[in-house]
């Protein structure tokens, strides 16, 4: 489901700059920030890079980009 939101021009401009670098649309960049912020609030003891890597790993797994780990290799 999608809904229309009123966002400040400042937030949209910030998102636009980050979206270009991250190859995302502006709405997808804002969604990413929202998801990340939610995870940070829910896990205040975890460092931000750990949360970001967890999101990346989840997206890779959902895209089928996983490989079995080989111990001792």
mmCIF file of the N, C-alpha and C atoms, coordinates in Angstrom:
data_MODEL
# 
_entry.id   MODEL 
# 
loop_
_atom_site.group_PDB 
_atom_site.id 
_atom_site.type_symbol 
_atom_site.label_atom_id 
_atom_site.label_alt_id 
_atom_site.label_comp_id 
_atom_site.label_asym_id 
_atom_site.label_entity_id 
_atom_site.label_seq_id 
_atom_site.pdbx_PDB_ins_code 
_atom_site.Cartn_x 
_atom_site.Cartn_y 
_atom_site.Cartn_z 
_atom_site.occupancy 
_atom_site.B_iso_or_equiv 
_atom_site.pdbx_formal_charge 
_atom_site.auth_seq_id 
_atom_site.auth_comp_id 
_atom_site.auth_asym_id 
_atom_site.auth_atom_id 
_atom_site.pdbx_PDB_model_num 
ATOM 1   N N  . UNK A 1 1  ? 0.836  -1.164  0.000  1.00 0.00 ? 1  UNK A N  1 
ATOM 2   C CA . UNK A 1 1  ? 0.000  0.000   0.000  1.00 0.00 ? 1  UNK A CA 1 
ATOM 3   C C  . UNK A 1 1  ? 0.891  1.240   0.000  1.00 0.00 ? 1  UNK A C  1 
ATOM 4   N N  . UNK A 1 2  ? 0.529  2.227   -0.752 1.00 0.00 ? 2  UNK A N  1 
ATOM 5   C CA . UNK A 1 2  ? 1.278  3.478   -0.744 1.00 0.00 ? 2  UNK A CA 1 
ATOM 6   C C  . UNK A 1 2  ? 0.342  4.622   -0.395 1.00 0.00 ? 2  UNK A C  1 
ATOM 7   N N  . UNK A 1 3  ? 0.905  5.629   0.245  1.00 0.00 ? 3  UNK A N  1 
ATOM 8   C CA . UNK A 1 3  ? 0.137  6.822   0.584  1.00 0.00 ? 3  UNK A CA 1 
ATOM 9   C C  . UNK A 1 3  ? 0.972  8.043   0.240  1.00 0.00 ? 3  UNK A C  1 
ATOM 10  N N  . UNK A 1 4  ? 0.308  9.138   -0.006 1.00 0.00 ? 4  UNK A N  1 
ATOM 11  C CA . UNK A 1 4  ? 1.005  10.384  -0.292 1.00 0.00 ? 4  UNK A CA 1 
ATOM 12  C C  . UNK A 1 4  ? 1.391  11.051  1.021  1.00 0.00 ? 4  UNK A C  1 
ATOM 13  N N  . UNK A 1 5  ? 2.610  11.557  1.081  1.00 0.00 ? 5  UNK A N  1 
ATOM 14  C CA . UNK A 1 5  ? 3.102  12.242  2.265  1.00 0.00 ? 5  UNK A CA 1 
ATOM 15  C C  . UNK A 1 5  ? 3.622  13.615  1.874  1.00 0.00 ? 5  UNK A C  1 
ATOM 16  N N  . UNK A 1 6  ? 3.491  14.550  2.780  1.00 0.00 ? 6  UNK A N  1 
ATOM 17  C CA . UNK A 1 6  ? 4.113  15.857  2.588  1.00 0.00 ? 6  UNK A CA 1 
ATOM 18  C C  . UNK A 1 6  ? 5.438  15.838  3.326  1.00 0.00 ? 6  UNK A C  1 
ATOM 19  N N  . UNK A 1 7  ? 6.513  16.035  2.591  1.00 0.00 ? 7  UNK A N  1 
ATOM 20  C CA . UNK A 1 7  ? 7.845  16.051  3.182  1.00 0.00 ? 7  UNK A CA 1 
ATOM 21  C C  . UNK A 1 7  ? 8.481  17.403  2.920  1.00 0.00 ? 7  UNK A C  1 
ATOM 22  N N  . UNK A 1 8  ? 9.369  17.800  3.786  1.00 0.00 ? 8  UNK A N  1 
ATOM 23  C CA . UNK A 1 8  ? 10.036 19.091  3.609  1.00 0.00 ? 8  UNK A CA 1 
ATOM 24  C C  . UNK A 1 8  ? 10.933 19.050  2.373  1.00 0.00 ? 8  UNK A C  1 
ATOM 25  N N  . UNK A 1 9  ? 11.089 20.205  1.760  1.00 0.00 ? 9  UNK A N  1 
ATOM 26  C CA . UNK A 1 9  ? 11.988 20.311  0.614  1.00 0.00 ? 9  UNK A CA 1 
ATOM 27  C C  . UNK A 1 9  ? 13.409 19.947  1.006  1.00 0.00 ? 9  UNK A C  1 
ATOM 28  N N  . UNK A 1 10 ? 13.793 20.311  2.218  1.00 0.00 ? 10 UNK A N  1 
ATOM 29  C CA . UNK A 1 10 ? 15.140 20.014  2.703  1.00 0.00 ? 10 UNK A CA 1 
ATOM 30  C C  . UNK A 1 10 ? 15.388 18.499  2.752  1.00 0.00 ? 10 UNK A C  1 
ATOM 31  N N  . UNK A 1 11 ? 14.432 17.741  3.282  1.00 0.00 ? 11 UNK A N  1 
ATOM 32  C CA . UNK A 1 11 ? 14.574 16.284  3.354  1.00 0.00 ? 11 UNK A CA 1 
ATOM 33  C C  . UNK A 1 11 ? 14.637 15.682  1.956  1.00 0.00 ? 11 UNK A C  1 
ATOM 34  N N  . UNK A 1 12 ? 13.777 16.139  1.066  1.00 0.00 ? 12 UNK A N  1 
ATOM 35  C CA . UNK A 1 12 ? 13.746 15.606  -0.297 1.00 0.00 ? 12 UNK A CA 1 
ATOM 36  C C  . UNK A 1 12 ? 15.069 15.913  -1.011 1.00 0.00 ? 12 UNK A C  1 
ATOM 37  N N  . UNK A 1 13 ? 15.601 17.112  -0.825 1.00 0.00 ? 13 UNK A N  1 
ATOM 38  C CA . UNK A 1 13 ? 16.879 17.469  -1.445 1.00 0.00 ? 13 UNK A CA 1 
ATOM 39  C C  . UNK A 1 13 ? 18.021 16.616  -0.904 1.00 0.00 ? 13 UNK A C  1 
ATOM 40  N N  . UNK A 1 14 ? 18.030 16.401  0.413  1.00 0.00 ? 14 UNK A N  1 
ATOM 41  C CA . UNK A 1 14 ? 19.039 15.524  1.004  1.00 0.00 ? 14 UNK A CA 1 
ATOM 42  C C  . UNK A 1 14 ? 18.917 14.110  0.455  1.00 0.00 ? 14 UNK A C  1 
ATOM 43  N N  . UNK A 1 15 ? 17.699 13.620  0.390  1.00 0.00 ? 15 UNK A N  1 
ATOM 44  C CA . UNK A 1 15 ? 17.453 12.265  -0.118 1.00 0.00 ? 15 UNK A CA 1 
ATOM 45  C C  . UNK A 1 15 ? 17.873 12.156  -1.576 1.00 0.00 ? 15 UNK A C  1 
ATOM 46  N N  . UNK A 1 16 ? 17.619 13.199  -2.351 1.00 0.00 ? 16 UNK A N  1 
ATOM 47  C CA . UNK A 1 16 ? 17.972 13.176  -3.771 1.00 0.00 ? 16 UNK A CA 1 
ATOM 48  C C  . UNK A 1 16 ? 19.482 12.997  -3.941 1.00 0.00 ? 16 UNK A C  1 
ATOM 49  N N  . UNK A 1 17 ? 20.259 13.743  -3.175 1.00 0.00 ? 17 UNK A N  1 
ATOM 50  C CA . UNK A 1 17 ? 21.717 13.640  -3.277 1.00 0.00 ? 17 UNK A CA 1 
ATOM 51  C C  . UNK A 1 17 ? 22.191 12.228  -2.914 1.00 0.00 ? 17 UNK A C  1 
ATOM 52  N N  . UNK A 1 18 ? 21.657 11.682  -1.834 1.00 0.00 ? 18 UNK A N  1 
ATOM 53  C CA . UNK A 1 18 ? 22.044 10.333  -1.414 1.00 0.00 ? 18 UNK A CA 1 
ATOM 54  C C  . UNK A 1 18 ? 21.535 9.288   -2.404 1.00 0.00 ? 18 UNK A C  1 
ATOM 55  N N  . UNK A 1 19 ? 20.350 9.499   -2.932 1.00 0.00 ? 19 UNK A N  1 
ATOM 56  C CA . UNK A 1 19 ? 19.766 8.545   -3.880 1.00 0.00 ? 19 UNK A CA 1 
ATOM 57  C C  . UNK A 1 19 ? 20.623 8.425   -5.133 1.00 0.00 ? 19 UNK A C  1 
ATOM 58  N N  . UNK A 1 20 ? 21.149 9.540   -5.597 1.00 0.00 ? 20 UNK A N  1 
ATOM 59  C CA . UNK A 1 20 ? 22.000 9.510   -6.793 1.00 0.00 ? 20 UNK A CA 1 
ATOM 60  C C  . UNK A 1 20 ? 23.226 8.641   -6.536 1.00 0.00 ? 20 UNK A C  1 
ATOM 61  N N  . UNK A 1 21 ? 23.870 8.865   -5.405 1.00 0.00 ? 21 UNK A N  1 
ATOM 62  C CA . UNK A 1 21 ? 25.081 8.116   -5.067 1.00 0.00 ? 21 UNK A CA 1 
ATOM 63  C C  . UNK A 1 21 ? 24.778 6.625   -4.890 1.00 0.00 ? 21 UNK A C  1 
ATOM 64  N N  . UNK A 1 22 ? 23.642 6.326   -4.261 1.00 0.00 ? 22 UNK A N  1 
ATOM 65  C CA . UNK A 1 22 ? 23.290 4.935   -3.946 1.00 0.00 ? 22 UNK A CA 1 
ATOM 66  C C  . UNK A 1 22 ? 22.481 4.255   -5.054 1.00 0.00 ? 22 UNK A C  1 
ATOM 67  N N  . UNK A 1 23 ? 22.257 4.957   -6.170 1.00 0.00 ? 23 UNK A N  1 
ATOM 68  C CA . UNK A 1 23 ? 21.502 4.411   -7.302 1.00 0.00 ? 23 UNK A CA 1 
ATOM 69  C C  . UNK A 1 23 ? 20.103 3.967   -6.889 1.00 0.00 ? 23 UNK A C  1 
ATOM 70  N N  . UNK A 1 24 ? 19.442 4.831   -6.122 1.00 0.00 ? 24 UNK A N  1 
ATOM 71  C CA . UNK A 1 24 ? 18.064 4.581   -5.691 1.00 0.00 ? 24 UNK A CA 1 
ATOM 72  C C  . UNK A 1 24 ? 17.208 5.745   -6.154 1.00 0.00 ? 24 UNK A C  1 
ATOM 73  N N  . UNK A 1 25 ? 15.912 5.523   -6.179 1.00 0.00 ? 25 UNK A N  1 
ATOM 74  C CA . UNK A 1 25 ? 14.990 6.634   -6.395 1.00 0.00 ? 25 UNK A CA 1 
ATOM 75  C C  . UNK A 1 25 ? 14.889 7.411   -5.077 1.00 0.00 ? 25 UNK A C  1 
ATOM 76  N N  . UNK A 1 26 ? 14.393 8.635   -5.150 1.00 0.00 ? 26 UNK A N  1 
ATOM 77  C CA . UNK A 1 26 ? 14.225 9.434   -3.939 1.00 0.00 ? 26 UNK A CA 1 
ATOM 78  C C  . UNK A 1 26 ? 13.279 8.735   -2.956 1.00 0.00 ? 26 UNK A C  1 
ATOM 79  N N  . UNK A 1 27 ? 12.120 8.236   -3.404 1.00 0.00 ? 27 UNK A N  1 
ATOM 80  C CA . UNK A 1 27 ? 11.249 7.528   -2.451 1.00 0.00 ? 27 UNK A CA 1 
ATOM 81  C C  . UNK A 1 27 ? 11.924 6.302   -1.830 1.00 0.00 ? 27 UNK A C  1 
ATOM 82  N N  . UNK A 1 28 ? 12.683 5.551   -2.614 1.00 0.00 ? 28 UNK A N  1 
ATOM 83  C CA . UNK A 1 28 ? 13.371 4.366   -2.069 1.00 0.00 ? 28 UNK A CA 1 
ATOM 84  C C  . UNK A 1 28 ? 14.445 4.773   -1.069 1.00 0.00 ? 28 UNK A C  1 
ATOM 85  N N  . UNK A 1 29 ? 15.109 5.915   -1.299 1.00 0.00 ? 29 UNK A N  1 
ATOM 86  C CA . UNK A 1 29 ? 16.107 6.389   -0.342 1.00 0.00 ? 29 UNK A CA 1 
ATOM 87  C C  . UNK A 1 29 ? 15.444 6.747   0.979  1.00 0.00 ? 29 UNK A C  1 
ATOM 88  N N  . UNK A 1 30 ? 14.305 7.414   0.913  1.00 0.00 ? 30 UNK A N  1 
ATOM 89  C CA . UNK A 1 30 ? 13.591 7.777   2.137  1.00 0.00 ? 30 UNK A CA 1 
ATOM 90  C C  . UNK A 1 30 ? 13.078 6.529   2.845  1.00 0.00 ? 30 UNK A C  1 
ATOM 91  N N  . UNK A 1 31 ? 12.598 5.533   2.095  1.00 0.00 ? 31 UNK A N  1 
ATOM 92  C CA . UNK A 1 31 ? 12.180 4.262   2.703  1.00 0.00 ? 31 UNK A CA 1 
ATOM 93  C C  . UNK A 1 31 ? 13.365 3.597   3.405  1.00 0.00 ? 31 UNK A C  1 
ATOM 94  N N  . UNK A 1 32 ? 14.532 3.622   2.762  1.00 0.00 ? 32 UNK A N  1 
ATOM 95  C CA . UNK A 1 32 ? 15.729 3.029   3.366  1.00 0.00 ? 32 UNK A CA 1 
ATOM 96  C C  . UNK A 1 32 ? 16.051 3.716   4.686  1.00 0.00 ? 32 UNK A C  1 
ATOM 97  N N  . UNK A 1 33 ? 16.043 5.045   4.673  1.00 0.00 ? 33 UNK A N  1 
ATOM 98  C CA . UNK A 1 33 ? 16.309 5.782   5.909  1.00 0.00 ? 33 UNK A CA 1 
ATOM 99  C C  . UNK A 1 33 ? 15.293 5.440   6.991  1.00 0.00 ? 33 UNK A C  1 
ATOM 100 N N  . UNK A 1 34 ? 14.042 5.297   6.605  1.00 0.00 ? 34 UNK A N  1 
ATOM 101 C CA . UNK A 1 34 ? 12.999 4.967   7.585  1.00 0.00 ? 34 UNK A CA 1 
ATOM 102 C C  . UNK A 1 34 ? 13.238 3.580   8.185  1.00 0.00 ? 34 UNK A C  1 
ATOM 103 N N  . UNK A 1 35 ? 13.549 2.599   7.327  1.00 0.00 ? 35 UNK A N  1 
ATOM 104 C CA . UNK A 1 35 ? 13.829 1.243   7.814  1.00 0.00 ? 35 UNK A CA 1 
ATOM 105 C C  . UNK A 1 35 ? 15.044 1.241   8.733  1.00 0.00 ? 35 UNK A C  1 
ATOM 106 N N  . UNK A 1 36 ? 16.085 1.944   8.308  1.00 0.00 ? 36 UNK A N  1 
ATOM 107 C CA . UNK A 1 36 ? 17.309 2.010   9.095  1.00 0.00 ? 36 UNK A CA 1 
ATOM 108 C C  . UNK A 1 36 ? 17.047 2.678   10.441 1.00 0.00 ? 36 UNK A C  1 
ATOM 109 N N  . UNK A 1 37 ? 16.318 3.776   10.436 1.00 0.00 ? 37 UNK A N  1 
ATOM 110 C CA . UNK A 1 37 ? 15.988 4.465   11.677 1.00 0.00 ? 37 UNK A CA 1 
ATOM 111 C C  . UNK A 1 37 ? 15.181 3.593   12.612 1.00 0.00 ? 37 UNK A C  1 
ATOM 112 N N  . UNK A 1 38 ? 14.237 2.837   12.054 1.00 0.00 ? 38 UNK A N  1 
ATOM 113 C CA . UNK A 1 38 ? 13.424 1.916   12.864 1.00 0.00 ? 38 UNK A CA 1 
ATOM 114 C C  . UNK A 1 38 ? 14.315 0.863   13.516 1.00 0.00 ? 38 UNK A C  1 
ATOM 115 N N  . UNK A 1 39 ? 15.243 0.305   12.733 1.00 0.00 ? 39 UNK A N  1 
ATOM 116 C CA . UNK A 1 39 ? 16.127 -0.724  13.283 1.00 0.00 ? 39 UNK A CA 1 
ATOM 117 C C  . UNK A 1 39 ? 17.056 -0.154  14.353 1.00 0.00 ? 39 UNK A C  1 
ATOM 118 N N  . UNK A 1 40 ? 17.533 1.069   14.151 1.00 0.00 ? 40 UNK A N  1 
ATOM 119 C CA . UNK A 1 40 ? 18.406 1.695   15.145 1.00 0.00 ? 40 UNK A CA 1 
ATOM 120 C C  . UNK A 1 40 ? 17.643 1.920   16.452 1.00 0.00 ? 40 UNK A C  1 
ATOM 121 N N  . UNK A 1 41 ? 16.395 2.388   16.346 1.00 0.00 ? 41 UNK A N  1 
ATOM 122 C CA . UNK A 1 41 ? 15.588 2.594   17.560 1.00 0.00 ? 41 UNK A CA 1 
ATOM 123 C C  . UNK A 1 41 ? 15.306 1.282   18.276 1.00 0.00 ? 41 UNK A C  1 
ATOM 124 N N  . UNK A 1 42 ? 15.071 0.217   17.514 1.00 0.00 ? 42 UNK A N  1 
ATOM 125 C CA . UNK A 1 42 ? 14.753 -1.075  18.109 1.00 0.00 ? 42 UNK A CA 1 
ATOM 126 C C  . UNK A 1 42 ? 15.988 -1.779  18.670 1.00 0.00 ? 42 UNK A C  1 
ATOM 127 N N  . UNK A 1 43 ? 17.174 -1.386  18.209 1.00 0.00 ? 43 UNK A N  1 
ATOM 128 C CA . UNK A 1 43 ? 18.426 -2.036  18.625 1.00 0.00 ? 43 UNK A CA 1 
ATOM 129 C C  . UNK A 1 43 ? 19.472 -0.983  18.982 1.00 0.00 ? 43 UNK A C  1 
ATOM 130 N N  . UNK A 1 44 ? 19.252 -0.214  20.033 1.00 0.00 ? 44 UNK A N  1 
ATOM 131 C CA . UNK A 1 44 ? 20.154 0.899   20.337 1.00 0.00 ? 44 UNK A CA 1 
ATOM 132 C C  . UNK A 1 44 ? 21.582 0.486   20.694 1.00 0.00 ? 44 UNK A C  1 
ATOM 133 N N  . UNK A 1 45 ? 21.798 -0.760  21.043 1.00 0.00 ? 45 UNK A N  1 
ATOM 134 C CA . UNK A 1 45 ? 23.136 -1.202  21.423 1.00 0.00 ? 45 UNK A CA 1 
ATOM 135 C C  . UNK A 1 45 ? 23.965 -1.682  20.232 1.00 0.00 ? 45 UNK A C  1 
ATOM 136 N N  . UNK A 1 46 ? 23.355 -1.812  19.057 1.00 0.00 ? 46 UNK A N  1 
ATOM 137 C CA . UNK A 1 46 ? 24.083 -2.291  17.884 1.00 0.00 ? 46 UNK A CA 1 
ATOM 138 C C  . UNK A 1 46 ? 24.674 -1.116  17.115 1.00 0.00 ? 46 UNK A C  1 
ATOM 139 N N  . UNK A 1 47 ? 25.911 -1.268  16.628 1.00 0.00 ? 47 UNK A N  1 
ATOM 140 C CA . UNK A 1 47 ? 26.504 -0.195  15.831 1.00 0.00 ? 47 UNK A CA 1 
ATOM 141 C C  . UNK A 1 47 ? 25.827 -0.087  14.461 1.00 0.00 ? 47 UNK A C  1 
ATOM 142 N N  . UNK A 1 48 ? 25.771 1.127   13.944 1.00 0.00 ? 48 UNK A N  1 
ATOM 143 C CA . UNK A 1 48 ? 25.125 1.374   12.650 1.00 0.00 ? 48 UNK A CA 1 
ATOM 144 C C  . UNK A 1 48 ? 25.692 0.502   11.531 1.00 0.00 ? 48 UNK A C  1 
ATOM 145 N N  . UNK A 1 49 ? 27.020 0.362   11.384 1.00 0.00 ? 49 UNK A N  1 
ATOM 146 C CA . UNK A 1 49 ? 27.527 -0.491  10.302 1.00 0.00 ? 49 UNK A CA 1 
ATOM 147 C C  . UNK A 1 49 ? 27.023 -1.938  10.392 1.00 0.00 ? 49 UNK A C  1 
ATOM 148 N N  . UNK A 1 50 ? 26.863 -2.448  11.606 1.00 0.00 ? 50 UNK A N  1 
ATOM 149 C CA . UNK A 1 50 ? 26.342 -3.807  11.772 1.00 0.00 ? 50 UNK A CA 1 
ATOM 150 C C  . UNK A 1 50 ? 24.913 -3.890  11.246 1.00 0.00 ? 50 UNK A C  1 
ATOM 151 N N  . UNK A 1 51 ? 24.111 -2.894  11.562 1.00 0.00 ? 51 UNK A N  1 
ATOM 152 C CA . UNK A 1 51 ? 22.722 -2.866  11.096 1.00 0.00 ? 51 UNK A CA 1 
ATOM 153 C C  . UNK A 1 51 ? 22.684 -2.760  9.573  1.00 0.00 ? 51 UNK A C  1 
ATOM 154 N N  . UNK A 1 52 ? 23.535 -1.904  8.998  1.00 0.00 ? 52 UNK A N  1 
ATOM 155 C CA . UNK A 1 52 ? 23.575 -1.755  7.539  1.00 0.00 ? 52 UNK A CA 1 
ATOM 156 C C  . UNK A 1 52 ? 23.990 -3.061  6.865  1.00 0.00 ? 52 UNK A C  1 
ATOM 157 N N  . UNK A 1 53 ? 24.997 -3.740  7.405  1.00 0.00 ? 53 UNK A N  1 
ATOM 158 C CA . UNK A 1 53 ? 25.436 -5.012  6.829  1.00 0.00 ? 53 UNK A CA 1 
ATOM 159 C C  . UNK A 1 53 ? 24.355 -6.082  6.967  1.00 0.00 ? 53 UNK A C  1 
ATOM 160 N N  . UNK A 1 54 ? 23.600 -6.043  8.052  1.00 0.00 ? 54 UNK A N  1 
ATOM 161 C CA . UNK A 1 54 ? 22.493 -6.979  8.236  1.00 0.00 ? 54 UNK A CA 1 
ATOM 162 C C  . UNK A 1 54 ? 21.425 -6.754  7.170  1.00 0.00 ? 54 UNK A C  1 
ATOM 163 N N  . UNK A 1 55 ? 21.085 -5.497  6.908  1.00 0.00 ? 55 UNK A N  1 
ATOM 164 C CA . UNK A 1 55 ? 20.119 -5.185  5.847  1.00 0.00 ? 55 UNK A CA 1 
ATOM 165 C C  . UNK A 1 55 ? 20.622 -5.660  4.486  1.00 0.00 ? 55 UNK A C  1 
ATOM 166 N N  . UNK A 1 56 ? 21.916 -5.437  4.221  1.00 0.00 ? 56 UNK A N  1 
ATOM 167 C CA . UNK A 1 56 ? 22.502 -5.877  2.958  1.00 0.00 ? 56 UNK A CA 1 
ATOM 168 C C  . UNK A 1 56 ? 22.455 -7.399  2.846  1.00 0.00 ? 56 UNK A C  1 
ATOM 169 N N  . UNK A 1 57 ? 22.826 -8.089  3.895  1.00 0.00 ? 57 UNK A N  1 
ATOM 170 C CA . UNK A 1 57 ? 22.793 -9.551  3.878  1.00 0.00 ? 57 UNK A CA 1 
ATOM 171 C C  . UNK A 1 57 ? 21.390 -10.092 3.658  1.00 0.00 ? 57 UNK A C  1 
ATOM 172 N N  . UNK A 1 58 ? 20.412 -9.455  4.287  1.00 0.00 ? 58 UNK A N  1 
ATOM 173 C CA . UNK A 1 58 ? 19.013 -9.872  4.108  1.00 0.00 ? 58 UNK A CA 1 
ATOM 174 C C  . UNK A 1 58 ? 18.582 -9.679  2.660  1.00 0.00 ? 58 UNK A C  1 
ATOM 175 N N  . UNK A 1 59 ? 18.933 -8.541  2.072  1.00 0.00 ? 59 UNK A N  1 
ATOM 176 C CA . UNK A 1 59 ? 18.571 -8.271  0.678  1.00 0.00 ? 59 UNK A CA 1 
ATOM 177 C C  . UNK A 1 59 ? 19.264 -9.249  -0.266 1.00 0.00 ? 59 UNK A C  1 
ATOM 178 N N  . UNK A 1 60 ? 20.517 -9.573  0.014  1.00 0.00 ? 60 UNK A N  1 
ATOM 179 C CA . UNK A 1 60 ? 21.234 -10.534 -0.821 1.00 0.00 ? 60 UNK A CA 1 
ATOM 180 C C  . UNK A 1 60 ? 20.603 -11.915 -0.731 1.00 0.00 ? 60 UNK A C  1 
ATOM 181 N N  . UNK A 1 61 ? 20.222 -12.327 0.457  1.00 0.00 ? 61 UNK A N  1 
ATOM 182 C CA . UNK A 1 61 ? 19.580 -13.630 0.628  1.00 0.00 ? 61 UNK A CA 1 
ATOM 183 C C  . UNK A 1 61 ? 18.250 -13.675 -0.112 1.00 0.00 ? 61 UNK A C  1 
ATOM 184 N N  . UNK A 1 62 ? 17.478 -12.585 -0.021 1.00 0.00 ? 62 UNK A N  1 
ATOM 185 C CA . UNK A 1 62 ? 16.191 -12.539 -0.715 1.00 0.00 ? 62 UNK A CA 1 
ATOM 186 C C  . UNK A 1 62 ? 16.366 -12.546 -2.231 1.00 0.00 ? 62 UNK A C  1 
ATOM 187 N N  . UNK A 1 63 ? 17.504 -12.063 -2.718 1.00 0.00 ? 63 UNK A N  1 
ATOM 188 C CA . UNK A 1 63 ? 17.785 -12.035 -4.153 1.00 0.00 ? 63 UNK A CA 1 
ATOM 189 C C  . UNK A 1 63 ? 18.466 -13.322 -4.623 1.00 0.00 ? 63 UNK A C  1 
ATOM 190 N N  . UNK A 1 64 ? 18.652 -14.265 -3.707 1.00 0.00 ? 64 UNK A N  1 
ATOM 191 C CA . UNK A 1 64 ? 19.280 -15.538 -4.071 1.00 0.00 ? 64 UNK A CA 1 
ATOM 192 C C  . UNK A 1 64 ? 20.783 -15.433 -4.255 1.00 0.00 ? 64 UNK A C  1 
ATOM 193 N N  . UNK A 1 65 ? 21.403 -14.431 -3.694 1.00 0.00 ? 65 UNK A N  1 
ATOM 194 C CA . UNK A 1 65 ? 22.839 -14.218 -3.841 1.00 0.00 ? 65 UNK A CA 1 
ATOM 195 C C  . UNK A 1 65 ? 23.584 -14.754 -2.629 1.00 0.00 ? 65 UNK A C  1 
ATOM 196 N N  . UNK A 1 66 ? 23.357 -16.009 -2.328 1.00 0.00 ? 66 UNK A N  1 
ATOM 197 C CA . UNK A 1 66 ? 24.025 -16.619 -1.181 1.00 0.00 ? 66 UNK A CA 1 
ATOM 198 C C  . UNK A 1 66 ? 24.862 -17.797 -1.641 1.00 0.00 ? 66 UNK A C  1 
ATOM 199 N N  . UNK A 1 67 ? 25.836 -18.151 -0.855 1.00 0.00 ? 67 UNK A N  1 
ATOM 200 C CA . UNK A 1 67 ? 26.669 -19.313 -1.119 1.00 0.00 ? 67 UNK A CA 1 
ATOM 201 C C  . UNK A 1 67 ? 26.900 -20.016 0.207  1.00 0.00 ? 67 UNK A C  1 
ATOM 202 N N  . UNK A 1 68 ? 27.016 -21.318 0.145  1.00 0.00 ? 68 UNK A N  1 
ATOM 203 C CA . UNK A 1 68 ? 27.257 -22.078 1.360  1.00 0.00 ? 68 UNK A CA 1 
ATOM 204 C C  . UNK A 1 68 ? 28.654 -21.760 1.877  1.00 0.00 ? 68 UNK A C  1 
ATOM 205 N N  . UNK A 1 69 ? 28.750 -21.541 3.189  1.00 0.00 ? 69 UNK A N  1 
ATOM 206 C CA . UNK A 1 69 ? 30.033 -21.230 3.795  1.00 0.00 ? 69 UNK A CA 1 
ATOM 207 C C  . UNK A 1 69 ? 30.872 -22.495 3.884  1.00 0.00 ? 69 UNK A C  1 
ATOM 208 N N  . UNK A 1 70 ? 32.138 -22.415 3.480  1.00 0.00 ? 70 UNK A N  1 
ATOM 209 C CA . UNK A 1 70 ? 33.043 -23.541 3.537  1.00 0.00 ? 70 UNK A CA 1 
ATOM 210 C C  . UNK A 1 70 ? 34.005 -23.334 4.702  1.00 0.00 ? 70 UNK A C  1 
ATOM 211 N N  . UNK A 1 71 ? 33.872 -24.151 5.732  1.00 0.00 ? 71 UNK A N  1 
ATOM 212 C CA . UNK A 1 71 ? 34.763 -24.051 6.890  1.00 0.00 ? 71 UNK A CA 1 
ATOM 213 C C  . UNK A 1 71 ? 36.168 -24.516 6.534  1.00 0.00 ? 71 UNK A C  1 
ATOM 214 N N  . UNK A 1 72 ? 37.170 -23.782 7.031  1.00 0.00 ? 72 UNK A N  1 
ATOM 215 C CA . UNK A 1 72 ? 38.560 -24.193 6.856  1.00 0.00 ? 72 UNK A CA 1 
ATOM 216 C C  . UNK A 1 72 ? 39.096 -24.041 5.462  1.00 0.00 ? 72 UNK A C  1 
ATOM 217 N N  . UNK A 1 73 ? 38.424 -23.295 4.624  1.00 0.00 ? 73 UNK A N  1 
ATOM 218 C CA . UNK A 1 73 ? 38.918 -23.119 3.246  1.00 0.00 ? 73 UNK A CA 1 
ATOM 219 C C  . UNK A 1 73 ? 39.627 -21.809 3.120  1.00 0.00 ? 73 UNK A C  1 
# 
